[in-house]
Amino acid sequence: MKRVRVYDIPTRIFHLLFGLLFIFAFTIGNTVDDDNVVFSYHMLAGILMCFLVLFRLVWGVLGSKHARFTNFSLHPTELIRYLKGIIAGDKQQWAGHNPASSWAAIVMMFCALGLGATGYLMSVGQAGEDLEEIHELLANAFLLIVLLHITGLGLHSLRHRDSLWKSMFDGRKSGTSGMSAPVRSHALIAVLLLASTFGFSTYLSRNFDSNSRNLSLFGKRLHLGEADDHAHRYESRRHRGGSRREHHEDD
């Protein structure tokens, strides 16, 4: 059966990098103590994830047909019908994102931006138990959606015998030749995405001080470490500065 290209290269690159960065960040965040410098790299990965999401939001408006959010199947009744169809063995095909993958993509991007926002607030000293709990909740929700997404791909492949998972690697689907014309590859945009991602990664690396665990991000100093330790050092510096001023005044 002929396989038609439905996903352009930038969409596939985003999907791959987004997934790898989440696995990297989540693994470090849950296996490394936050007083270890390695923990900072899970925060750097989170920043890079947000960078990719910003690209995806733009590409969701300007990209090829099945990359656009207007092509996503986001009506709740469509999702319910799709899930019932998997159980009942419905053979309906979707040229682009099916309802489950459409919702998964939106929720994962929302979680990534939420993780980035809460992580940023914690890195500038706005740490608190409620904020940390929200950050952890978003991370666990992200993981849950990933697991459900993988499970759904497996069930779909078993029902339809079409190896749907391959489409995010080669961009092609079978059984959709009459439903949608092949999309452009947009190779130039893909090159620009890779170049900008590499460039931003280099920027983060050069502006991160592993000794102090501080990152200078567009002129804003972020502390990518234990919040309590950050606050303690800040108070110590302020106390020393105050002591020096008082000593100078006494002289």
C-alpha positions as CSV (number, residue, x, y, z in Angstrom):
1,M,0.0,0.0,0.0
2,K,1.3,3.4,-1.0
3,R,2.6,5.6,1.8
4,V,2.0,9.3,1.6
5,R,4.1,12.0,3.3
6,V,1.8,13.8,5.8
7,Y,4.3,15.3,8.3
8,D,7.0,17.7,7.2
9,I,10.6,17.5,8.4
10,P,10.4,20.4,10.9
11,T,7.4,18.8,12.6
12,R,9.3,15.5,12.9
13,I,12.4,17.2,14.2
14,F,10.4,19.0,16.9
15,H,8.7,15.8,17.9
16,L,12.0,13.9,18.3
17,L,13.9,16.7,20.2
18,F,10.9,17.5,22.4
19,G,10.6,13.9,23.5
20,L,14.3,13.4,24.1
21,L,14.6,16.6,26.1
22,F,11.7,15.6,28.3
23,I,13.2,12.2,29.0
24,F,16.5,13.8,29.8
25,A,15.1,16.5,32.0
26,F,12.6,14.2,33.8
27,T,15.3,11.5,34.4
28,I,17.7,14.0,36.0
29,G,15.0,15.8,37.9
30,N,14.0,12.5,39.6
31,T,17.3,10.8,40.0
32,V,19.8,13.6,40.9
33,D,19.7,15.6,44.1
34,D,19.1,19.3,43.6
35,D,22.3,20.2,45.4
36,N,24.3,18.4,42.6
37,V,25.4,20.5,39.7
38,V,24.1,17.9,37.3
39,F,20.6,18.8,38.5
40,S,21.1,22.2,36.7
41,Y,21.1,20.5,33.4
42,H,17.6,19.3,33.8
43,M,16.7,23.0,34.0
44,L,18.7,23.9,31.0
45,A,16.9,21.1,29.1
46,G,13.6,22.6,30.2
47,I,14.6,26.0,28.8
48,L,15.5,24.4,25.5
49,M,12.1,22.6,25.5
50,C,10.3,25.9,25.9
51,F,12.3,27.3,23.0
52,L,11.2,24.4,20.8
53,V,7.5,24.9,21.9
54,L,7.7,28.5,20.8
55,F,8.8,27.3,17.4
56,R,6.0,24.8,17.3
57,L,3.4,27.4,18.1
58,V,4.6,29.4,15.2
59,W,4.7,26.4,12.9
60,G,1.3,25.4,14.1
61,V,0.0,28.5,12.3
62,L,2.4,28.8,9.4
63,G,3.4,25.2,8.8
64,S,2.2,22.5,6.3
65,K,-1.4,21.3,6.4
66,H,-1.1,18.6,9.1
67,A,1.3,20.6,11.3
68,R,-1.3,23.4,11.7
69,F,-3.5,23.5,14.8
70,T,-6.5,24.1,12.6
71,N,-6.0,20.6,11.3
72,F,-6.0,19.0,14.8
73,S,-9.1,17.1,15.9
74,L,-9.8,18.7,19.2
75,H,-13.6,18.4,19.5
76,P,-14.3,16.2,22.6
77,T,-16.9,14.1,20.8
78,E,-14.3,13.2,18.2
79,L,-11.9,12.0,21.0
80,I,-14.7,9.9,22.6
81,R,-15.6,8.4,19.2
82,Y,-12.0,7.7,18.4
83,L,-11.4,5.9,21.8
84,K,-14.6,3.9,21.4
85,G,-13.5,3.0,17.8
86,I,-10.2,1.6,19.1
87,I,-12.0,-0.7,21.4
88,A,-14.6,-1.7,18.8
89,G,-12.1,-2.2,16.1
90,D,-13.1,0.8,13.9
91,K,-10.9,1.1,10.9
92,Q,-11.3,4.9,10.4
93,Q,-8.1,6.5,9.2
94,W,-6.8,10.0,9.9
95,A,-4.5,11.7,7.4
96,G,-2.9,13.9,10.1
97,H,-3.2,13.8,13.9
98,N,-6.0,11.7,15.1
99,P,-8.1,13.0,18.1
100,A,-6.0,11.3,20.7
101,S,-2.6,12.5,19.3
102,S,-4.1,16.0,18.8
103,W,-5.0,16.3,22.4
104,A,-1.7,14.7,23.5
105,A,0.3,17.3,21.6
106,I,-1.6,20.2,23.0
107,V,-1.5,19.0,26.6
108,M,2.2,18.2,26.4
109,M,3.1,21.6,25.0
110,F,0.9,23.2,27.7
111,C,2.7,21.2,30.4
112,A,6.1,22.2,28.9
113,L,5.3,25.9,29.1
114,G,3.9,25.5,32.6
115,L,7.1,23.7,33.7
116,G,9.2,26.4,32.1
117,A,7.2,29.2,33.9
118,T,7.3,27.5,37.3
119,G,11.0,26.6,36.9
120,Y,11.7,30.2,36.0
121,L,9.9,31.6,39.1
122,M,11.9,29.2,41.3
123,S,15.2,30.1,39.7
124,V,14.6,33.8,40.5
125,G,13.9,33.1,44.1
126,Q,10.1,32.7,44.1
127,A,10.4,29.2,45.4
128,G,7.7,27.9,47.7
129,E,6.0,24.6,48.5
130,D,3.0,25.4,46.4
131,L,5.1,26.3,43.4
132,E,7.2,23.3,43.7
133,E,4.2,21.1,43.9
134,I,2.7,22.6,40.8
135,H,6.0,22.0,39.0
136,E,6.0,18.4,40.1
137,L,2.3,17.9,39.2
138,L,3.0,19.3,35.6
139,A,6.0,17.0,35.2
140,N,4.0,13.9,36.3
141,A,1.1,14.9,34.1
142,F,3.5,15.2,31.2
143,L,4.8,11.8,31.9
144,L,1.3,10.3,32.1
145,I,0.4,11.8,28.7
146,V,3.5,10.4,27.2
147,L,2.7,7.0,28.5
148,L,-0.9,7.2,27.3
149,H,0.3,8.4,23.9
150,I,2.7,5.5,23.5
151,T,0.0,3.1,24.6
152,G,-2.4,4.6,22.1
153,L,0.1,4.2,19.3
154,G,0.5,0.6,20.3
155,L,-3.2,-0.1,20.3
156,H,-3.8,1.7,17.0
157,S,-1.0,-0.2,15.4
158,L,-2.5,-3.5,16.6
159,R,-5.9,-2.6,15.3
160,H,-4.9,-1.1,12.0
161,R,-1.7,-3.0,11.3
162,D,-0.2,0.2,9.8
163,S,2.8,0.9,12.1
164,L,1.6,4.4,12.8
165,W,4.7,5.1,14.9
166,K,6.9,5.1,11.8
167,S,5.1,8.3,10.5
168,M,7.0,10.5,13.0
169,F,10.3,9.2,11.6
170,D,9.7,9.2,7.8
171,G,6.6,11.4,7.8
172,R,4.5,8.9,5.8
173,K,1.3,7.1,6.4
174,S,-0.4,4.3,4.5
175,G,-4.0,4.3,3.5
176,T,-4.3,8.1,3.2
177,S,-3.5,8.6,-0.5
178,G,-7.1,9.5,-1.3
179,M,-7.5,11.7,1.8
180,S,-4.7,14.1,1.5
181,A,-2.1,15.2,-1.1
182,P,1.6,14.8,0.0
183,V,2.9,17.8,2.0
184,R,6.1,19.6,1.3
185,S,9.2,18.5,3.2
186,H,10.2,22.1,4.2
187,A,13.8,21.1,4.4
188,L,15.1,24.7,4.6
189,I,12.9,25.4,7.6
190,A,14.2,22.1,9.2
191,V,17.8,23.3,8.7
192,L,16.9,26.7,10.3
193,L,15.3,24.9,13.2
194,L,18.3,22.7,13.8
195,A,20.7,25.7,13.5
196,S,18.7,27.9,15.8
197,T,18.3,25.0,18.4
198,F,22.1,24.4,18.2
199,G,22.8,28.1,18.5
200,F,20.5,28.6,21.5
201,S,22.0,25.5,23.2
202,T,25.5,27.1,22.7
203,Y,24.2,30.3,24.1
204,L,22.9,28.5,27.2
205,S,26.1,26.6,27.6
206,R,28.3,29.7,27.4
207,N,26.2,31.7,29.8
208,F,26.0,29.0,32.5
209,D,28.5,29.0,35.3
210,S,28.7,25.5,36.7
211,N,30.6,26.8,39.8
212,S,27.9,29.2,40.9
213,R,25.2,27.4,39.0
214,N,24.0,30.7,37.7
215,L,22.7,31.3,34.1
216,S,22.6,34.7,32.5
217,L,19.6,34.5,30.2
218,F,19.1,37.7,28.1
219,G,20.5,39.8,31.0
220,K,18.5,38.0,33.7
221,R,20.4,36.0,36.3
222,L,18.8,32.7,37.0
223,H,20.0,30.3,39.7
224,L,19.7,26.7,38.5
225,G,20.1,25.0,41.8
226,E,18.6,24.4,45.2
227,A,16.3,27.3,46.0
228,D,17.0,27.3,49.7
229,D,20.8,27.3,49.1
230,H,20.3,30.2,46.6
231,A,18.4,32.2,49.2
232,H,20.9,31.4,51.9
233,R,23.8,32.7,49.8
234,Y,21.9,35.8,48.9
235,E,21.1,36.6,52.5
236,S,24.8,36.0,53.4
237,R,26.0,38.4,50.7
238,R,23.5,41.0,51.8
239,H,24.5,40.6,55.5
240,R,28.2,40.9,54.6
241,G,27.5,44.0,52.5
242,G,25.5,45.5,55.4
243,S,28.3,44.7,57.9
244,R,30.9,46.4,55.6
245,R,28.8,49.5,55.4
246,E,28.3,49.7,59.1
247,H,32.0,49.2,59.7
248,H,32.8,52.0,57.2
249,E,30.4,54.3,59.0
250,D,32.0,53.6,62.4
251,D,35.4,54.5,60.9
